[in-house]
């Protein structure tokens, strides 16, 4: 019996089936990705690690540092923040449409008032000392993203939700604040500036392009990752320039410019809204550089932009890493769901529900997930995992750790767990019944993960895979 030949490495698999032109283009993208990770990636990783250590120290390192199952149960995240939200709720609820969102007022005060004051003080210190203090810069950024990167997570979740509200011409605040005043666009056009959010990236690029084309005409989605294998670190590095161009609004601008010249409105409107949002961000950078110097602007404004590229591209990669080779449009596979996740901000872990109902309030997610439970049957297991988080799922995909993915794979929405799988705090999670894993054998699940991660939906790799499949079928036919 012949031994099975070893599988090619990530580098060879990434370029497999590509012609000379596509090989050169992909290599160029890889070099661009290496530049992005080389310039800012290492600092983002260090900052995220320090943030994780801060959260672990906050709970006295109970359960360890990583994947303790006790995340957000410490003094700051588990006691102070919930207490403050509870105390302020009677006052704050007057400003929001949904009482569950009363915490947003505290978020605006912390991230839209206190954080900018610290930003200003750091700028004044830079002027006084005639140089950027790296230690002060590090301290500022750690405070900004918060323990367990939770400040960062809430800013992006709220900017995301606000972006959809802007696109739908609604709002998250109670009238008249949802139609006029500084609160209407506060997360995208003020708070987000300190976190690398380019205004219009959510309300135009994400809400209109990604949600329109993802899972339908995926090749037109400016942040698609379905044209490359998702279990390959070379592929991920090469994906970085694409996501960076989206984050900077560049591909959003080129997309609507082409669409507008071809068919006119409403694409011209989307184009000029993106121009305005981009100019707003560039203006903020210019004012900061003029006031406190170029190095300060690079360290305090440029770095958060790089931070969001590195972190959010991993999130998008995880949410759309899996594709059903037999039915690429199958949303249950195409959009990931994580049950009992450690970083479930505003029920973003049910990404499949968000794509089905992008404008719904986050509190409706458990009910809507249960509503579509029957779509996850025994023949087509969806991309449902448990006891993990978006960065871990993405990391396991890149590492090709199919066994670890299989250990977390559920494949369906469990019956009778409607209010026990999303929005559950870490203090309660260990008290709830465990979500059953997928009934398929471990090896079968591993092969399922591999097939879904390696399938390419469009582009030159898709053509190559299709040709290889036809060739294999013909050879089998002739046997």
ZARO-6343 format. One record per residue (C-alpha): residue number from 1; x, y, z. Coordinates in steps of 0.25 Angstrom, whole numbers, m for minus. Example, Ala and Ser with C-alpha at 12.3 -4.5 7.8 and 13.67 -1.06 7.14 Angstrom:
! residues 2
seq, xx, yy, zz
1, 49, m18, 31;
2, 55, m4, 29;
! end
This chain:
! residues 479
seq, xx, yy, zz
1, 0, 0, 0;
2, 6, 13, m4;
3, 8, 24, 6;
4, 0, 36, 5;
5, 9, 48, 0;
6, 11, 59, 10;
7, 2, 71, 8;
8, 8, 83, 1;
9, 12, 95, 11;
10, 4, 108, 12;
11, 13, 115, 2;
12, 11, 105, m9;
13, m4, 103, m7;
14, m6, 118, m8;
15, 0, 119, m22;
16, m5, 106, m27;
17, m13, 107, m40;
18, m9, 121, m43;
19, m4, 126, m56;
20, 8, 136, m57;
21, 0, 148, m56;
22, m8, 144, m44;
23, 4, 139, m37;
24, 11, 152, m39;
25, m1, 160, m34;
26, m3, 151, m22;
27, 12, 152, m18;
28, 11, 167, m19;
29, m1, 166, m10;
30, 7, 157, 0;
31, 18, 168, 0;
32, 8, 179, 3;
33, 2, 170, 14;
34, 16, 168, 20;
35, 18, 183, 20;
36, 5, 185, 28;
37, 9, 175, 38;
38, 23, 179, 39;
39, 20, 193, 41;
40, 8, 192, 51;
41, 4, 178, 53;
42, 15, 175, 64;
43, 10, 187, 72;
44, m5, 183, 71;
45, m1, 169, 76;
46, 7, 174, 88;
47, m5, 184, 91;
48, m15, 173, 90;
49, m7, 164, 99;
50, m5, 175, 110;
51, m20, 177, 109;
52, m23, 162, 112;
53, m13, 162, 123;
54, m20, 174, 129;
55, m33, 167, 129;
56, m27, 155, 135;
57, m21, 163, 146;
58, m34, 170, 148;
59, m40, 156, 152;
60, m28, 152, 160;
61, m24, 142, 149;
62, m35, 133, 153;
63, m35, 122, 142;
64, m22, 126, 136;
65, m19, 137, 126;
66, m25, 131, 113;
67, m38, 124, 110;
68, m41, 124, 125;
69, m56, 123, 124;
70, m56, 134, 134;
71, m54, 146, 125;
72, m60, 160, 129;
73, m63, 155, 144;
74, m53, 164, 150;
75, m54, 177, 158;
76, m55, 186, 146;
77, m62, 179, 136;
78, m71, 170, 145;
79, m74, 179, 156;
80, m71, 194, 154;
81, m76, 195, 139;
82, m90, 187, 142;
83, m92, 195, 155;
84, m90, 209, 148;
85, m99, 205, 136;
86, m110, 201, 146;
87, m108, 213, 155;
88, m109, 222, 142;
89, m120, 215, 135;
90, m132, 223, 140;
91, m125, 236, 135;
92, m119, 230, 122;
93, m131, 222, 117;
94, m138, 236, 114;
95, m128, 238, 102;
96, m129, 224, 95;
97, m140, 217, 87;
98, m138, 204, 94;
99, m136, 203, 109;
100, m125, 193, 108;
101, m116, 203, 101;
102, m116, 213, 113;
103, m101, 209, 115;
104, m98, 216, 102;
105, m99, 229, 109;
106, m88, 225, 119;
107, m80, 220, 106;
108, m81, 234, 100;
109, m76, 240, 113;
110, m64, 231, 114;
111, m60, 229, 100;
112, m65, 243, 94;
113, m61, 252, 106;
114, m51, 246, 115;
115, m43, 239, 104;
116, m42, 252, 96;
117, m38, 260, 108;
118, m26, 249, 110;
119, m23, 251, 96;
120, m22, 266, 97;
121, m14, 265, 110;
122, m4, 255, 103;
123, m3, 265, 92;
124, 0, 277, 101;
125, 11, 268, 108;
126, 17, 265, 95;
127, 18, 280, 92;
128, 24, 283, 106;
129, 34, 272, 105;
130, 37, 274, 90;
131, 35, 259, 87;
132, 26, 247, 88;
133, 27, 239, 100;
134, 26, 225, 96;
135, 22, 220, 110;
136, 11, 231, 111;
137, 7, 227, 97;
138, 6, 212, 101;
139, m2, 216, 114;
140, m12, 224, 106;
141, m15, 213, 96;
142, m16, 203, 107;
143, m27, 211, 114;
144, m33, 214, 100;
145, m35, 200, 96;
146, m38, 195, 111;
147, m37, 182, 118;
148, m39, 170, 108;
149, m40, 180, 97;
150, m54, 183, 101;
151, m54, 198, 99;
152, m49, 195, 85;
153, m60, 184, 83;
154, m71, 193, 88;
155, m67, 205, 79;
156, m67, 196, 66;
157, m80, 189, 70;
158, m87, 203, 72;
159, m80, 209, 60;
160, m85, 197, 52;
161, m99, 198, 57;
162, m99, 213, 56;
163, m94, 211, 41;
164, m106, 203, 38;
165, m116, 213, 45;
166, m109, 224, 36;
167, m111, 216, 24;
168, m126, 213, 27;
169, m128, 228, 31;
170, m132, 224, 45;
171, m124, 225, 58;
172, m121, 219, 72;
173, m125, 231, 80;
174, m139, 235, 85;
175, m145, 247, 77;
176, m140, 258, 74;
177, m126, 253, 76;
178, m128, 242, 65;
179, m130, 253, 55;
180, m121, 264, 59;
181, m110, 268, 68;
182, m96, 262, 72;
183, m101, 249, 77;
184, m107, 244, 63;
185, m93, 241, 57;
186, m85, 241, 70;
187, m78, 228, 68;
188, m74, 229, 54;
189, m71, 244, 53;
190, m65, 246, 66;
191, m62, 235, 76;
192, m58, 226, 64;
193, m47, 236, 60;
194, m39, 232, 72;
195, m40, 217, 69;
196, m37, 218, 54;
197, m51, 218, 49;
198, m52, 225, 35;
199, m65, 232, 34;
200, m74, 225, 23;
201, m67, 212, 24;
202, m78, 206, 32;
203, m90, 214, 27;
204, m86, 213, 12;
205, m75, 203, 10;
206, m80, 192, 20;
207, m95, 195, 20;
208, m97, 197, 5;
209, m86, 189, m2;
210, m83, 177, 7;
211, m98, 174, 11;
212, m102, 176, m3;
213, m92, 166, m10;
214, m87, 157, 1;
215, m93, 143, m2;
216, m100, 148, m15;
217, m89, 154, m24;
218, m78, 152, m15;
219, m67, 156, m25;
220, m73, 170, m24;
221, m71, 171, m9;
222, m59, 180, m6;
223, m55, 172, 6;
224, m58, 158, 1;
225, m48, 146, 5;
226, m56, 136, m3;
227, m46, 136, m14;
228, m35, 130, m6;
229, m33, 118, 4;
230, m36, 123, 18;
231, m27, 112, 25;
232, m14, 118, 20;
233, m6, 129, 27;
234, 0, 133, 14;
235, m14, 136, 9;
236, m17, 144, 21;
237, m5, 153, 20;
238, m8, 155, 5;
239, m22, 159, 9;
240, m17, 171, 17;
241, m16, 181, 6;
242, m30, 178, 1;
243, m36, 181, 15;
244, m27, 193, 17;
245, m32, 199, 4;
246, m46, 197, 9;
247, m43, 203, 23;
248, m37, 215, 16;
249, m50, 217, 8;
250, m42, 215, m5;
251, m49, 203, m11;
252, m62, 209, m7;
253, m59, 221, m15;
254, m55, 214, m27;
255, m67, 204, m26;
256, m77, 216, m26;
257, m69, 224, m36;
258, m70, 213, m46;
259, m85, 210, m42;
260, m89, 225, m43;
261, m82, 227, m57;
262, m90, 215, m62;
263, m104, 217, m56;
264, m104, 230, m48;
265, m112, 231, m35;
266, m112, 227, m24;
267, m98, 223, m26;
268, m93, 238, m28;
269, m100, 240, m14;
270, m92, 229, m8;
271, m79, 234, m15;
272, m80, 248, m9;
273, m84, 243, 5;
274, m71, 235, 4;
275, m63, 247, 0;
276, m69, 255, 11;
277, m66, 244, 22;
278, m52, 242, 16;
279, m49, 257, 16;
280, m54, 258, 31;
281, m44, 248, 35;
282, m33, 254, 27;
283, m36, 267, 33;
284, m35, 261, 47;
285, m22, 256, 44;
286, m17, 269, 38;
287, m22, 277, 50;
288, m15, 267, 60;
289, m2, 268, 52;
290, m3, 283, 52;
291, m6, 285, 66;
292, 3, 274, 72;
293, 13, 270, 61;
294, 14, 259, 51;
295, 20, 249, 60;
296, 9, 251, 70;
297, m2, 249, 59;
298, 5, 236, 54;
299, 6, 230, 68;
300, m8, 235, 73;
301, m16, 235, 60;
302, m9, 227, 50;
303, m6, 215, 59;
304, m21, 213, 63;
305, m24, 212, 48;
306, m14, 201, 47;
307, m20, 195, 59;
308, m34, 194, 53;
309, m28, 188, 40;
310, m21, 177, 47;
311, m32, 174, 57;
312, m45, 176, 48;
313, m39, 168, 36;
314, m38, 156, 46;
315, m52, 158, 50;
316, m57, 158, 36;
317, m48, 146, 32;
318, m55, 138, 44;
319, m69, 143, 40;
320, m68, 138, 26;
321, m57, 127, 26;
322, m66, 115, 23;
323, m73, 113, 10;
324, m82, 101, 6;
325, m75, 95, m7;
326, m89, 90, m11;
327, m97, 103, m8;
328, m88, 115, m7;
329, m100, 124, m4;
330, m104, 116, 8;
331, m104, 127, 19;
332, m104, 117, 30;
333, m90, 113, 26;
334, m85, 126, 20;
335, m87, 134, 33;
336, m81, 129, 46;
337, m89, 128, 59;
338, m82, 126, 72;
339, m90, 121, 84;
340, m86, 124, 99;
341, m75, 133, 93;
342, m65, 141, 102;
343, m66, 154, 94;
344, m80, 155, 90;
345, m82, 170, 88;
346, m97, 173, 85;
347, m99, 159, 80;
348, m90, 161, 69;
349, m86, 146, 71;
350, m99, 142, 63;
351, m93, 148, 50;
352, m103, 140, 42;
353, m114, 147, 48;
354, m108, 160, 46;
355, m107, 157, 31;
356, m122, 153, 30;
357, m127, 165, 39;
358, m116, 176, 38;
359, m125, 186, 43;
360, m131, 179, 55;
361, m128, 183, 69;
362, m117, 174, 76;
363, m127, 169, 87;
364, m136, 162, 76;
365, m124, 153, 72;
366, m127, 141, 81;
367, m141, 141, 76;
368, m138, 142, 62;
369, m127, 131, 63;
370, m137, 122, 69;
371, m147, 125, 58;
372, m137, 120, 47;
373, m133, 108, 56;
374, m139, 98, 46;
375, m130, 103, 35;
376, m119, 96, 42;
377, m122, 81, 39;
378, m114, 68, 40;
379, m110, 68, 25;
380, m105, 82, 25;
381, m97, 86, 37;
382, m96, 101, 38;
383, m84, 109, 43;
384, m87, 109, 58;
385, m77, 108, 69;
386, m77, 109, 84;
387, m68, 114, 95;
388, m59, 122, 87;
389, m58, 136, 81;
390, m56, 142, 67;
391, m41, 144, 68;
392, m39, 129, 73;
393, m47, 124, 62;
394, m40, 132, 52;
395, m26, 128, 58;
396, m30, 113, 57;
397, m34, 115, 43;
398, m21, 121, 39;
399, m13, 110, 46;
400, m21, 99, 39;
401, m24, 94, 53;
402, m36, 86, 48;
403, m36, 77, 61;
404, m38, 89, 70;
405, m49, 95, 61;
406, m56, 81, 61;
407, m55, 81, 76;
408, m63, 94, 77;
409, m72, 91, 65;
410, m87, 90, 68;
411, m93, 91, 54;
412, m107, 95, 58;
413, m115, 103, 68;
414, m118, 95, 80;
415, m133, 93, 83;
416, m138, 99, 96;
417, m126, 109, 98;
418, m132, 121, 93;
419, m128, 130, 104;
420, m115, 122, 108;
421, m106, 124, 97;
422, m105, 139, 94;
423, m103, 151, 103;
424, m100, 142, 115;
425, m89, 148, 124;
426, m77, 140, 128;
427, m83, 139, 143;
428, m95, 131, 137;
429, m88, 123, 126;
430, m82, 112, 134;
431, m96, 110, 142;
432, m103, 107, 129;
433, m105, 93, 122;
434, m94, 91, 112;
435, m97, 92, 97;
436, m95, 79, 91;
437, m84, 77, 80;
438, m87, 72, 66;
439, m91, 57, 66;
440, m82, 55, 54;
441, m69, 47, 56;
442, m57, 56, 59;
443, m50, 52, 46;
444, m62, 55, 38;
445, m63, 69, 44;
446, m49, 72, 42;
447, m50, 68, 27;
448, m63, 77, 26;
449, m55, 89, 32;
450, m44, 87, 22;
451, m53, 86, 10;
452, m61, 98, 14;
453, m48, 106, 17;
454, m41, 103, 4;
455, m53, 105, m5;
456, m51, 117, m14;
457, m64, 123, m19;
458, m59, 132, m30;
459, m46, 137, m37;
460, m34, 128, m43;
461, m34, 118, m32;
462, m49, 115, m33;
463, m46, 112, m48;
464, m35, 103, m45;
465, m43, 96, m34;
466, m54, 94, m43;
467, m45, 88, m54;
468, m38, 79, m44;
469, m52, 74, m39;
470, m56, 71, m54;
471, m43, 64, m56;
472, m44, 55, m44;
473, m59, 52, m48;
474, m54, 48, m62;
475, m43, 39, m57;
476, m53, 32, m47;
477, m62, 30, m58;
478, m52, 23, m67;
479, m48, 14, m56;
! end
